[in-house]
Amino acid sequence: MFDTALRIGLVALLVYACARIVLPFAFVLMWSAILAVILYPLHLRLARQLGDRGAALLIGLIGVAVILGPMVIVVTSLATSLYSLISSVQSQDVALPPPPLWLDGAPLVGKKLTEIWTLVATNLPAALAKYGHLMSGPLAWVASFAGGLAIAELSFVLSFAIAMVLVVYGRGATEFAQRFLERVTSSQARAVQLVTLMAATIRGVALGVIGVALIQSVLLGVGFFAIGIQAAGPLTLIALLLGVMQVPLILLTLPVVGYVFATEPTLAAIIFLIWNVIVGLSDNILRPLMLGRGVEVPMPVILIGVLGGMIVDGLVGLFVGPVLLAVSYVLLLEWLRQNPVDDPHRGDAPAS
């Protein structure tokens, strides 16, 4: 008994020590594994001509360029917008129209909002002196969010580098996963089935949810930057977030289109409207095409994964969260479908 307790204690201590080392990189490693699963079929095709390492290097370079380029543009645009806003406030160049008449009649907060709006529109220094302390919290959050974006950008590059290493050793990683699950389930066939199921779920959710959201947000961002909207970067980031959360993008694009019609020439605004309609309708083509490759997962599971992942690990968690919860959900369903061990006493009448 003492020897058994000693072995268990040493194993627990080793697991705890390893967990402390790996935990800061947990989401990056998970995202690397997800990328490796997604890109492995493409790697097999390219490896026939370029070899394992050559194909992995080519995919890694293209992937970093495709993700890093738009991310740099979005982060730069966000920083420019923040700098412009802060400069306008400091130079007192912020000009607001008078408050609308309906705002004063709004219940509970209408009169107070009208008073604040009027003060900001007529006397900005007095408004800053009176309400400036209320802005410290939001400004600190915005600065923290911008720093998180920069860290996430580096995390994506690191994830692609790790994913390419995993792709090169894809066969060995698959065999390791099968051996581990075989040890857990005591069945080789069951282990192979679970590995196949997890791979299909990862590819289905990553391509059908995250992939569609990425494509649509990039297309919307192209329109935002082409029309010259100053906040194109933040709007593209919001479009990505809404797309992953399965929120209709029309909630974002409709106000933007209205703003463009009010500030830009009619012809440019009409072209911008047509572009947004095309991007919105592309969801009907992209989603069945990409989501049909994997296992269907309820949208509440995806939504909880998105929100929880963002809270835990920011932008990287936005991608890892829904995939991780989807895999867990599918494995749980698969476990529930298994027949329980027959109880020899089940169905016996109670003793009188």
C-alpha positions in Angstrom: 0.0 0.0 0.0 2.8 2.4 0.8 4.6 1.6 -2.5 1.4 2.3 -4.4 0.8 5.6 -2.6 4.4 6.6 -3.3 4.1 5.9 -7.0 0.8 7.9 -7.2 2.3 10.8 -5.3 5.4 10.9 -7.5 3.2 10.8 -10.7 0.9 13.6 -9.3 4.0 15.7 -8.4 5.4 15.2 -11.9 2.1 16.2 -13.5 1.8 19.2 -11.3 5.3 20.4 -12.1 4.8 19.9 -15.9 1.4 21.7 -15.7 2.9 24.7 -14.1 5.4 25.0 -17.0 3.0 24.3 -19.8 0.0 26.2 -18.5 1.1 29.7 -19.7 1.3 28.3 -23.2 -1.7 26.1 -23.1 -3.9 28.0 -25.5 -1.1 28.6 -27.9 -0.3 24.9 -27.9 -4.0 24.0 -28.4 -4.3 26.4 -31.3 -1.1 24.9 -32.8 -2.6 21.4 -32.5 -5.8 22.7 -34.1 -3.9 24.3 -37.0 -1.9 21.1 -37.5 -5.1 19.0 -37.7 -6.7 21.5 -40.2 -3.6 21.8 -42.4 -2.5 18.1 -42.4 -4.5 17.0 -45.5 -3.0 20.0 -47.4 0.4 19.0 -46.2 0.0 15.4 -47.5 -0.8 16.7 -50.9 2.1 19.1 -51.1 4.5 16.6 -49.6 4.4 14.4 -52.7 6.2 17.1 -54.6 8.1 19.1 -51.9 8.7 16.5 -49.2 7.5 16.7 -45.6 9.7 19.6 -44.5 9.4 21.6 -47.7 5.6 21.4 -47.7 5.5 22.3 -44.0 7.8 25.3 -44.6 5.8 26.5 -47.5 2.4 26.2 -45.6 4.0 28.0 -42.6 5.3 30.9 -44.6 2.1 31.4 -46.5 0.0 31.1 -43.3 2.0 33.6 -41.4 1.9 36.0 -44.3 -1.9 35.6 -44.7 -2.6 36.1 -41.0 0.1 38.5 -40.1 -0.6 40.9 -43.0 -4.3 41.6 -42.2 -3.6 41.6 -38.4 -0.9 44.3 -38.8 -3.3 46.4 -40.9 -6.1 46.0 -38.3 -3.8 46.8 -35.3 -2.2 49.8 -37.1 -5.7 51.1 -38.0 -6.8 50.7 -34.4 -3.8 52.5 -33.0 -4.3 55.3 -35.6 -7.9 55.7 -34.6 -7.1 55.8 -30.9 -4.3 58.3 -31.4 -6.6 60.5 -33.5 -9.3 60.4 -30.9 -6.9 61.2 -28.0 -5.3 64.0 -30.1 -8.7 65.5 -30.8 -9.7 65.4 -27.2 -6.5 67.0 -26.0 -6.7 69.8 -28.7 -10.4 70.2 -27.9 -11.3 69.7 -31.6 -14.1 67.4 -30.9 -17.3 68.8 -32.4 -20.7 67.3 -31.5 -24.1 68.4 -32.9 -26.8 69.4 -30.4 -28.5 66.5 -28.7 -31.6 65.2 -30.5 -35.0 66.3 -29.1 -36.2 62.7 -28.4 -33.3 62.1 -26.0 -34.6 64.6 -23.4 -37.9 62.6 -23.2 -36.2 59.2 -22.7 -37.2 57.7 -19.3 -34.9 57.7 -16.3 -31.6 58.8 -18.0 -32.9 61.1 -20.8 -32.4 64.4 -18.9 -29.0 63.5 -17.6 -27.7 62.3 -21.0 -29.0 65.5 -22.6 -27.2 67.6 -20.0 -23.9 65.7 -20.5 -24.2 65.9 -24.3 -25.0 69.6 -24.3 -22.0 70.3 -22.0 -19.6 68.3 -24.2 -20.9 70.1 -27.4 -20.7 73.6 -25.9 -17.9 73.5 -23.4 -15.5 70.5 -23.7 -12.9 71.7 -21.1 -15.7 71.9 -18.5 -17.0 68.5 -19.5 -13.5 67.0 -19.1 -13.1 68.6 -15.7 -16.4 67.3 -14.5 -16.6 63.8 -16.1 -12.9 63.1 -17.0 -12.4 60.7 -14.1 -15.1 58.5 -15.6 -13.0 57.9 -18.7 -10.0 56.5 -16.9 -11.5 53.0 -16.7 -12.5 52.7 -20.4 -9.2 54.2 -21.6 -7.3 51.7 -19.5 -9.4 48.9 -20.9 -8.8 50.1 -24.5 -5.0 50.3 -23.9 -5.0 46.8 -22.4 -7.0 45.5 -25.4 -4.6 47.1 -27.8 -1.7 45.5 -26.0 -3.5 42.1 -26.0 -3.9 42.4 -29.8 -0.1 42.8 -30.2 0.6 39.8 -28.0 -2.0 37.8 -29.9 -0.3 38.7 -33.1 3.0 37.2 -31.8 1.0 34.2 -30.5 -0.4 33.5 -34.0 3.1 33.5 -35.5 4.4 31.2 -32.8 1.4 28.9 -33.2 2.0 28.5 -36.9 5.7 27.7 -36.2 4.7 25.0 -33.7 1.9 23.7 -36.0 4.3 23.2 -38.8 6.6 21.1 -36.6 3.5 19.0 -35.6 2.5 18.6 -39.2 6.0 17.2 -40.2 5.6 14.6 -37.5 1.9 14.1 -38.2 2.0 10.4 -38.5 3.8 10.0 -35.2 1.4 12.4 -33.4 -1.6 10.4 -34.8 -0.1 7.2 -33.5 0.6 8.7 -30.1 -3.0 9.9 -29.8 -4.3 6.5 -30.8 -2.1 4.7 -28.3 -3.1 7.1 -25.5 -6.8 6.7 -26.3 -6.3 2.9 -26.6 -4.8 2.9 -23.1 -7.8 4.9 -21.8 -10.6 2.9 -23.7 -8.9 -0.5 -23.7 -9.9 -0.8 -27.4 -7.8 -0.2 -30.5 -10.8 0.2 -32.8 -12.4 2.6 -30.3 -9.2 4.7 -30.2 -9.0 5.0 -34.0 -12.7 5.9 -34.1 -12.3 8.7 -31.5 -9.2 10.1 -33.2 -11.1 10.3 -36.5 -14.1 11.9 -34.8 -12.0 14.5 -33.1 -10.2 15.4 -36.4 -13.5 15.7 -38.2 -15.0 17.9 -35.5 -11.9 20.2 -35.4 -11.9 20.7 -39.1 -15.7 21.1 -39.3 -15.9 23.8 -36.6 -12.6 25.5 -37.5 -13.6 25.7 -41.2 -17.3 26.1 -40.9 -17.4 28.7 -38.1 -14.0 30.3 -37.7 -13.0 30.0 -41.4 -16.3 31.6 -42.7 -16.0 34.4 -40.1 -12.4 35.1 -41.2 -13.2 35.2 -44.9 -16.2 37.5 -44.4 -14.4 39.8 -42.0 -11.5 40.1 -44.4 -13.9 40.9 -47.3 -15.8 43.5 -45.2 -12.4 45.0 -44.1 -11.4 45.4 -47.8 -14.6 47.4 -48.3 -14.1 49.5 -45.2 -10.5 50.4 -46.2 -11.4 51.0 -49.8 -14.1 53.5 -49.0 -11.8 55.3 -46.6 -13.5 54.7 -43.3 -11.2 56.0 -40.5 -12.2 53.2 -38.1 -11.8 50.4 -40.7 -9.5 48.4 -38.4 -11.8 48.3 -35.4 -14.8 47.6 -37.6 -13.0 44.6 -39.2 -12.2 43.2 -35.8 -15.8 43.6 -34.6 -17.0 41.9 -37.8 -14.7 38.9 -37.0 -16.0 38.7 -33.5 -19.6 38.9 -34.6 -19.0 36.3 -37.3 -17.5 33.8 -34.9 -20.4 34.4 -32.4 -22.8 33.7 -35.3 -24.4 37.2 -35.0 -25.8 38.5 -38.3 -23.2 41.0 -39.8 -26.0 43.2 -41.0 -26.2 44.6 -37.5 -22.7 46.1 -38.2 -22.9 46.8 -41.9 -26.2 48.6 -41.9 -25.2 51.6 -39.8 -21.9 51.7 -41.7 -23.7 51.8 -45.0 -25.9 54.6 -43.7 -22.8 56.6 -42.6 -21.2 56.1 -46.0 -24.4 57.3 -47.8 -24.4 60.4 -45.6 -20.7 61.3 -46.1 -19.6 59.9 -49.5 -20.7 60.4 -53.1 -23.7 58.5 -54.2 -22.0 56.3 -56.7 -19.3 55.2 -54.2 -21.9 54.5 -51.6 -23.9 52.4 -53.9 -20.9 50.3 -54.9 -20.1 49.9 -51.1 -23.7 48.8 -50.5 -23.5 46.2 -53.3 -20.2 44.9 -51.9 -21.7 44.5 -48.4 -24.7 42.7 -49.9 -22.4 40.3 -51.8 -20.3 39.6 -48.6 -23.5 39.0 -46.6 -24.9 36.6 -49.2 -21.6 34.7 -49.4 -22.5 33.2 -46.0 -25.1 31.0 -47.7 -22.4 29.5 -50.0 -19.5 29.3 -47.6 -21.2 27.9 -44.6 -22.7 24.8 -46.2 -19.6 24.2 -48.2 -17.2 24.3 -45.2 -19.4 23.3 -42.3 -20.6 20.2 -44.1 -17.1 18.7 -43.8 -17.4 18.1 -40.0 -19.8 17.2 -37.3 -22.6 19.7 -36.5 -22.4 21.4 -33.2 -25.2 23.5 -31.6 -24.6 27.2 -31.8 -24.9 27.7 -28.0 -21.8 25.5 -27.6 -20.0 27.7 -30.1 -21.2 30.9 -28.4 -20.1 29.8 -25.0 -16.7 28.7 -26.4 -16.2 32.1 -28.1 -17.1 34.2 -25.0 -15.2 31.9 -22.5 -12.2 31.7 -24.8 -12.0 35.5 -25.1 -12.3 36.0 -21.4 -9.6 33.4 -20.6 -7.1 34.2 -23.3 -8.1 37.1 -25.5 -8.0 36.9 -29.3 -6.3 33.4 -29.3 -9.1 32.1 -27.0 -11.6 33.4 -29.5 -10.5 30.7 -31.9 -9.5 28.0 -29.5 -12.6 28.2 -27.2 -15.3 27.1 -29.7 -13.2 24.3 -31.2 -12.3 22.9 -27.7 -15.9 23.0 -26.5 -17.1 21.5 -29.7 -14.7 18.6 -29.5 -15.6 18.0 -25.8 -19.3 18.1 -26.7 -18.9 15.6 -29.5 -16.9 13.3 -27.3 -19.5 13.5 -24.6 -22.3 12.6 -27.0 -20.2 9.7 -28.3 -19.6 8.5 -24.7 -23.4 8.7 -23.9 -24.2 6.6 -27.0 -22.1 3.7 -25.7 -24.0 0.9 -24.1 -23.5 0.8 -20.3 -22.1 -2.4 -18.7 -25.0 -4.7 -18.1 -25.8 -5.0 -14.4 -26.7 -8.6 -13.5 -29.0 -7.4 -10.8 -30.8 -4.9 -13.0 -34.5 -5.7 -13.4 -34.6 -8.0 -10.4 -37.7 -7.6 -8.2 -37.0 -6.2 -4.8 -37.0 -8.6 -2.0 -40.2 -8.8 -0.1 
